[in-house]
Amino acid sequence: MRIQAESTRHNAIQAVEYVESGDLTKLATAQPSYQWVAGTAPSTGPQNVSVSEDASGLVTLAVAGSNHDICAFGRWSQAAAAPLYVTMEHEPNCAAVDAPAANWSTEPGGAASDLPDDNG
């Protein structure tokens, strides 16, 4: 479940880097095996990617695990040295716009702060 979500997140970040934006049409062309949805819509599983882009060009994405208990978030921008990642448990809504403010890491799935629990 977590592995599926993080694997999709990795591939989705690569597609974002390739198209250099969060443009859903361009992302669907670059990676047609995923369903790309607007950042206000939740990811419904590991083949569904929620994407938002802010005015500064920061692209945030969210991918739900197949059990809907894991949400893997990723962030990318041209200004950043590397993508950032965080995976959360017990997320009620796995949408890009609901990405956490803290605990991001350049290590996809391997940081000590990975998998913080919303309940403490």
Stockholm file with secondary structure:
# STOCKHOLM 1.0

chainA/1-120         MRIQAESTRHNAIQAVEYVESGDLTKLATAQPSYQWVAGTAPSTGPQNVSVSEDASGLVTLAVAGSNHDICAFGRWSQAAAAPLYVTMEHEPNCAAVDAPAANWSTEPGGAASDLPDDNG
#=GR chainA/1-120 SS CHHHHHHHHHHHHHHHHHHTSCCHHHHHHHCTTSEEEETTSCCCSTTEEEEEECTTCCEEEEEECTTSSEEEEEEECTTSSSCEEEEEESCSCCCGGGCCSSCCBSSTTTCTTCSCBTTC
#=GC SS_cons         CHHHHHHHHHHHHHHHHHHTSCCHHHHHHHCTTSEEEETTSCCCSTTEEEEEECTTCCEEEEEECTTSSEEEEEEECTTSSSCEEEEEESCSCCCGGGCCSSCCBSSTTTCTTCSCBTTC
//
